Amino acid sequence: MLRKLLASGCLLAMAGLATAAGPPLGLASSRSGAAIHGEATATSKSAATAPSARPTTPSPSMNASTSPSTKTLPSPVTRPSPSPTTTPASAPTSPPTPTPAPTTPPTGTSGGVCIGVGGGSCQPPSPSGLKPELSGLLDRNGAPSVSLAPDLAGWVVNVTWAELQPTSGSVIAADNPIDQAVALIQSNPAYANMHLRIRIMAGIDSPGWVEAMSGGSVDVYNDQSGTGGNVPRFWTAPVEQAYANLQTLLAAEYDNDPEIEDVTIAGCMTVFDEPLILETSDAATVSNLLAAGYTEAADETCQEDAIADQQVWVHTHSSIALNPYQTISADGSTGIDEGFTQTLMAYCRSTLGNRCTLGNNSIRTASLGTQYDDMYGAMQATGPGIYFQTAQAGLVGNLQSTIQWAVCEGANDVELPAGYASILSAGQLASDNQALSANPQ
């Protein structure tokens, strides 16, 4: 990593930051970082470790107790006027000039390109009318305050599958968090130039009807965060089909919305929107998955199918949160296969082309080990279309240096931790936002 920074000229910039704020990423004395969200640092296959003490009753999945109103999705879709997300602070009341809806895109395609992961793979031609890559700093916990909005590029809309389809797979719930976020951008001048990543939470946030159709739910638990719940058997055909149908309906609804530039890939997730994390540090989770019929081969197929399902998003980027892949063998042994992670990167780019955005939700000042370093290097080698999310404020180390490292890696956007406004000045936010936006798309 040091050689990479020297070659890119980023080391000098980061050294300047370190003078004022501590060591930059890659130069910290420690080569291991505290794990969070199941971010494993193991470097070889090993038997499943004994779990930490866990509650006897896991956290329930987030199923709506009441059914919100729903709507069918004809094409083109006529949506009711949703309620805007509550503005975090007082804001101007005069609405901006509405953003014109994009015209029907032409049917032609631009030329394909070849990239290099594991010997190289060729992207399919990208569709005409592809929206810009989401670029800049994002508030990952929703709309920022009006005072912070000028220094950011947008925010993440966190929405559960249960919120979108609480009772069945035939409709999308009206006035959902996505509708509210789009309405806020369209109605409030403070947010007029901002854009959105839609983070769809499946796994423990799947609706009850999906769990039922899969033959029952599976109890999973992340012992590092103390979070768990019930997941459907996500590797089975009924659940995969339900998830594919969800993407089809969402794309019909939102693919032409210019405010939405990115939607995440989450069909095979468990607790967090990181589908390659299988909570293998909790022995009970491993046992429960195997008892429910989980196999590594079925999971790998699920990962590829979830990417392929995103092909219905013709004009919007699809992002996947990558980690060194956690494996579970039939005998209960667990391990790490970072090679599969790189294979999945190549599959995403070969299937979705420039619509595939590669990401990771773990970056911090200290290295997480060689598996992560290798993964980050492979991500950078694929070229533009990269995002990062930092670790929590208490774990990230030097936030400014971490963002600067992401800029040097070629990232297009970085999701900020809660409390970022008390860590970074307005000037730092504006500078970092500009630097990310200036990276090639």
C-alpha positions in Angstrom: 0.0 0.0 0.0 2.9 2.4 0.8 4.3 1.9 -2.8 0.8 2.6 -4.2 0.5 5.8 -2.3 4.0 6.9 -3.4 3.2 6.2 -7.0 -0.1 8.1 -6.9 1.4 11.1 -5.2 -1.2 10.7 -2.3 1.4 10.0 0.3 2.6 13.6 0.5 -1.0 14.9 0.9 -1.7 12.3 3.6 1.6 13.1 5.4 0.4 16.7 5.6 -2.8 15.6 7.2 -0.9 13.3 9.6 1.1 16.2 10.9 -2.0 17.8 12.2 -4.2 14.8 12.9 -2.2 11.6 13.4 -1.0 8.8 11.2 -2.7 8.2 7.9 -4.1 4.9 6.7 -1.5 2.4 5.9 1.2 4.1 8.1 -0.4 3.3 11.5 1.8 1.3 13.8 -0.9 -1.4 14.2 -1.5 -3.8 11.2 -4.8 -5.1 12.6 -8.1 -3.3 13.1 -11.0 -4.1 15.5 -13.7 -6.0 13.7 -17.2 -4.6 13.3 -20.2 -5.9 11.4 -18.4 -9.3 11.2 -15.5 -7.8 9.4 -13.2 -10.8 9.8 -9.5 -10.5 9.9 -8.7 -14.2 9.7 -6.3 -15.2 6.9 -6.8 -19.0 6.8 -9.5 -21.6 7.1 -10.2 -22.6 10.8 -12.8 -24.3 12.8 -15.7 -22.1 13.9 -14.9 -20.2 17.1 -17.1 -20.5 20.1 -19.7 -17.7 20.2 -19.8 -14.9 22.7 -22.6 -15.0 25.2 -25.8 -14.3 23.3 -29.3 -13.5 24.3 -31.6 -16.6 24.4 -34.1 -14.6 22.3 -32.7 -13.1 19.2 -33.8 -9.8 17.8 -36.9 -10.3 15.7 -36.9 -9.4 12.1 -38.3 -6.0 11.3 -41.8 -7.0 10.0 -44.4 -4.3 9.9 -47.2 -5.0 12.4 -49.7 -3.1 10.3 -49.9 -3.0 6.5 -49.3 0.4 5.0 -51.2 1.4 1.8 -49.9 -0.2 -1.3 -50.0 0.5 -5.0 -49.7 -1.4 -8.2 -46.9 -0.6 -10.6 -48.1 -0.1 -14.2 -45.7 1.2 -16.7 -45.3 4.2 -16.8 -45.9 4.5 -13.1 -48.1 7.3 -11.8 -47.2 7.9 -8.2 -49.2 9.7 -5.5 -47.4 12.7 -4.0 -45.4 11.3 -1.1 -44.7 12.9 2.2 -41.2 14.4 2.1 -38.8 13.1 4.7 -38.8 15.5 7.7 -36.2 18.2 7.1 -33.4 17.8 9.7 -33.3 21.6 10.3 -35.2 24.7 9.2 -35.1 25.2 5.5 -36.3 27.6 2.8 -40.0 26.9 2.0 -39.9 28.1 -1.6 -39.7 24.9 -3.8 -37.1 24.7 -6.5 -37.9 24.4 -10.1 -38.8 20.7 -10.5 -36.2 18.5 -12.0 -37.4 17.5 -15.4 -38.1 13.8 -15.8 -35.6 12.1 -18.2 -36.9 11.5 -21.7 -37.3 7.9 -22.9 -33.7 6.9 -23.5 -32.5 5.7 -26.9 -32.0 2.0 -27.4 -28.4 2.2 -28.6 -25.4 1.3 -26.5 -22.0 2.7 -26.0 -18.9 0.6 -26.6 -17.8 -2.0 -24.1 -14.4 -1.9 -22.4 -12.1 -4.5 -20.8 -10.9 -4.4 -17.2 -8.4 -6.4 -15.3 -9.4 -8.7 -12.4 -7.9 -12.1 -12.3 -6.5 -11.8 -15.8 -9.1 -9.4 -17.1 -12.7 -9.5 -18.1 -14.7 -7.5 -20.6 -17.6 -5.3 -19.6 -20.8 -5.5 -21.7 -21.7 -2.2 -23.5 -23.2 0.3 -21.0 -26.7 1.4 -21.8 -27.4 4.9 -23.1 -28.9 7.1 -20.5 -26.8 5.8 -17.6 -26.9 8.2 -14.8 -23.7 9.7 -13.4 -21.8 7.7 -10.8 -22.8 8.8 -7.3 -19.8 11.1 -6.3 -18.8 12.9 -3.2 -19.5 12.6 0.5 -22.7 11.0 1.7 -24.5 11.0 5.0 -25.2 7.3 5.6 -27.9 7.9 8.1 -30.4 9.9 6.1 -30.7 13.5 5.0 -28.1 15.8 6.5 -29.0 19.1 8.2 -29.6 22.0 5.9 -26.4 23.6 7.2 -24.3 20.6 6.1 -26.0 20.0 2.8 -23.8 22.4 0.7 -20.7 20.4 1.6 -22.1 17.0 0.8 -23.2 15.2 -2.4 -26.2 13.3 -1.0 -27.3 10.7 1.5 -28.2 7.0 1.9 -31.8 6.0 2.2 -31.9 2.9 4.5 -35.1 0.9 3.7 -36.0 -2.6 4.7 -37.6 -5.2 2.4 -40.3 -5.5 5.0 -41.1 -1.7 4.6 -41.3 -2.0 0.8 -43.4 -5.2 0.6 -44.9 -5.9 4.1 -47.7 -8.2 2.9 -46.9 -9.6 -0.5 -44.6 -9.4 -3.5 -47.1 -8.0 -5.9 -46.9 -4.3 -4.9 -44.5 -1.7 -3.4 -45.8 0.2 -0.4 -46.8 3.8 -1.1 -45.1 6.8 0.6 -42.1 4.6 1.6 -38.7 6.0 2.7 -37.6 6.2 -1.0 -40.6 8.2 -2.0 -40.1 10.5 1.0 -36.4 11.1 0.2 -37.1 11.9 -3.5 -39.9 14.3 -2.5 -37.5 16.1 -0.1 -35.0 16.7 -2.8 -37.7 17.9 -5.2 -39.4 20.2 -2.7 -36.6 21.7 -0.6 -34.0 24.0 -2.4 -31.4 23.1 0.3 -31.2 19.5 -1.2 -31.9 20.4 -4.9 -28.5 19.2 -6.1 -28.1 16.1 -4.0 -28.5 12.5 -4.9 -29.3 9.2 -3.3 -28.1 5.7 -2.7 -30.9 3.3 -1.8 -29.7 0.7 0.7 -32.2 -2.1 0.7 -32.0 -4.3 3.7 -33.0 -8.0 3.2 -31.8 -10.7 5.6 -33.2 -10.1 9.1 -35.2 -7.2 7.6 -37.1 -9.4 5.1 -40.9 -9.6 5.4 -42.5 -12.5 7.2 -44.1 -13.8 4.0 -40.7 -14.3 2.4 -39.5 -16.3 5.5 -42.6 -18.5 5.2 -42.2 -19.2 1.5 -38.6 -20.3 2.0 -39.6 -23.2 4.3 -39.0 -21.3 7.6 -36.5 -18.8 9.0 -33.0 -19.2 10.3 -31.7 -17.6 13.5 -28.5 -15.7 12.8 -26.4 -13.5 15.2 -23.5 -11.0 14.8 -21.7 -11.4 18.1 -19.5 -8.3 17.6 -22.5 -5.9 17.3 -24.9 -7.9 19.5 -27.4 -7.8 16.6 -29.4 -10.8 15.2 -32.7 -12.1 14.0 -34.4 -14.4 11.6 -33.5 -14.6 8.0 -35.3 -16.5 5.2 -33.4 -19.3 3.5 -32.0 -16.8 1.1 -30.1 -19.3 -1.0 -33.4 -21.1 -2.1 -35.2 -20.6 -5.4 -38.4 -19.1 -3.9 -36.6 -16.4 -2.0 -34.3 -15.6 -4.9 -37.3 -15.3 -7.2 -39.1 -13.0 -4.7 -36.0 -10.8 -4.5 -35.7 -10.7 -8.3 -39.3 -9.6 -8.5 -38.7 -6.9 -5.9 -35.9 -5.5 -8.1 -38.2 -5.6 -11.2 -40.9 -3.6 -9.4 -38.4 -1.1 -7.9 -36.7 -0.5 -11.2 -40.1 0.1 -12.9 -40.8 2.7 -10.2 -37.5 4.4 -9.7 -35.0 3.7 -12.5 -35.9 7.0 -14.3 -35.7 9.1 -11.2 -32.7 11.4 -11.6 -32.3 11.8 -7.8 -31.6 8.1 -7.4 -28.1 7.2 -8.7 -27.3 4.0 -6.9 -29.1 1.0 -5.4 -27.4 -1.7 -3.3 -27.3 -5.5 -4.0 -28.5 -7.3 -0.8 -30.3 -10.4 -1.8 -28.0 -12.8 0.1 -27.2 -10.7 3.2 -27.8 -11.9 6.8 -27.5 -9.1 9.5 -25.8 -6.2 7.6 -25.9 -5.1 4.0 -22.7 -7.0 3.4 -23.7 -10.2 1.6 -20.3 -11.9 1.9 -20.5 -11.7 5.8 -22.1 -14.9 7.1 -21.6 -14.3 10.9 -19.2 -17.3 11.0 -17.7 -16.1 14.4 -21.0 -17.3 16.0 -21.0 -21.1 16.1 -24.8 -21.3 16.6 -25.3 -19.3 13.4 -23.1 -21.7 11.5 -25.0 -24.7 12.9 -28.4 -23.1 12.2 -27.5 -22.3 8.6 -26.3 -25.9 7.9 -29.3 -27.4 9.6 -31.5 -25.3 7.3 -29.8 -26.7 4.2 -27.2 -24.0 3.5 -24.3 -25.0 1.3 -21.4 -22.9 0.1 -22.2 -23.7 -3.5 -25.8 -22.5 -3.1 -24.6 -19.3 -1.5 -22.1 -18.6 -4.3 -24.9 -19.1 -6.8 -27.1 -16.7 -4.8 -24.4 -14.1 -4.8 -24.2 -14.2 -8.6 -28.0 -14.3 -9.1 -28.5 -11.2 -6.9 -26.1 -9.3 -9.1 -27.8 -10.6 -12.3 -31.2 -9.5 -10.8 -29.9 -5.9 -11.0 -29.9 -5.9 -14.8 -33.5 -4.5 -14.6 -31.9 -1.2 -13.4 -30.9 0.1 -16.8 -30.1 3.7 -16.0 -29.1 3.4 -12.3 -25.8 2.1 -10.8 -25.9 -1.0 -8.5 -23.4 -1.2 -5.7 -22.2 -4.2 -3.7 -20.5 -4.1 -0.3 -17.5 -6.5 -0.6 -15.6 -8.3 2.1 -13.2 -11.3 2.1 -15.9 -14.0 1.6 -16.7 -16.0 4.8 -17.1 -19.7 4.0 -19.0 -22.4 5.8 -18.1 -26.0 4.9 -20.5 -29.0 5.3 -18.5 -30.2 8.3 -19.1 -26.8 10.1 -15.5 -25.5 9.6 -15.3 -21.9 8.5 -12.7 -19.8 6.7 -12.0 -16.9 4.4 -11.9 -17.1 0.5 -10.8 -13.7 -0.7 -10.3 -15.2 -4.1 -14.1 -15.7 -4.5 -14.5 -12.0 -3.6 -12.4 -11.1 -6.6 -14.3 -13.5 -8.8 -17.5 -11.8 -7.7 -16.0 -8.4 -8.6 -15.3 -9.6 -12.1 -18.7 -11.2 -12.4 -20.4 -7.9 -11.4 -18.5 -5.9 -13.9 -19.0 -8.5 -16.7 -22.7 -8.7 -16.0 -23.6 -5.1 -15.3 -20.8 -3.2 -17.0 -20.4 0.4 -15.9 -23.5 0.0 -13.8 -21.6 -2.1 -11.3 -20.1 -0.1 -8.4 -17.7 -2.0 -6.1 -17.6 -1.0 -2.4 -16.7 -1.9 1.1 -18.2 -0.7 4.4 -15.1 -1.2 6.7 -12.4 1.4 6.0 -10.5 2.9 8.8 -7.0 4.2 9.6 -5.6 0.8 10.7 -5.3 -2.0 8.2 -7.6 -4.9 8.6 -5.0 -7.3 7.3 -3.6 -8.7 4.1 -7.0 -10.2 3.0 -8.5 -6.7 3.0 -5.4 -5.1 1.5 -5.5 -7.6 -1.4 -9.3 -6.9 -1.9 -8.8 -3.1 -1.9 -6.0 -3.5 -4.5 -8.2 -5.6 -6.7 -11.0 -3.1 -6.4 -8.7 -0.2 -7.5 -7.4 -2.3 -10.4 -10.9 -2.6 -11.8 -11.1 1.2 -12.4 -13.8 3.7 -11.6 -17.0 2.8 -9.9 -15.9 2.5 -6.3 -17.4 3.5 -3.0 -16.5 3.2 0.6 -18.2 3.4 4.0 -16.1 4.3 7.0 -16.1 2.4 10.2 -18.0 3.9 13.1 -16.5 7.2 14.5 -15.1 5.4 17.5 -13.4 2.8 15.4 -12.3 4.7 12.3 -9.2 6.3 13.8 -8.3 9.4 11.8 -11.5 10.2 9.7 -9.8 12.8 7.5 -6.9 10.5 6.7 -9.2 7.6 6.0 -11.2 9.7 3.5 -8.0 10.9 1.8 -7.0 7.3 1.4 -10.3 6.6 -0.3 -9.6 9.5 -2.7 -6.2 8.0 -3.5 -7.9 4.6 -4.1 -10.0 6.2 -6.8 -13.3 6.2 -4.8 -16.2 8.1 -6.2 -18.1 8.4 -2.9 -17.6 7.8 0.8 -20.3 7.3 3.3 -19.6 9.2 6.6 -20.1 7.9 10.1 -22.6 9.3 12.6 -21.1 12.4 14.3 -18.9 13.4 11.3 -19.9 17.0 11.7 -18.2 17.2 15.1 -15.0 15.6 13.7 -14.5 17.4 10.4 -14.7 21.1 9.7 -16.9 22.6 7.0 -13.8 23.3 5.0 -12.6 19.7 5.3 -16.0 18.4 4.2 -16.1 20.7 1.2 -12.5 19.8 0.2 -13.1 16.0 0.5 -16.4 16.2 -1.3 -14.7 18.0 -4.2 -11.8 15.6 -4.3 -14.1 12.5 -4.5 -16.2 14.2 -7.2 -13.1 14.9 -9.2 -12.1 11.2 -9.4 -12.7 9.6 -12.8 -16.1 7.9 -13.3 
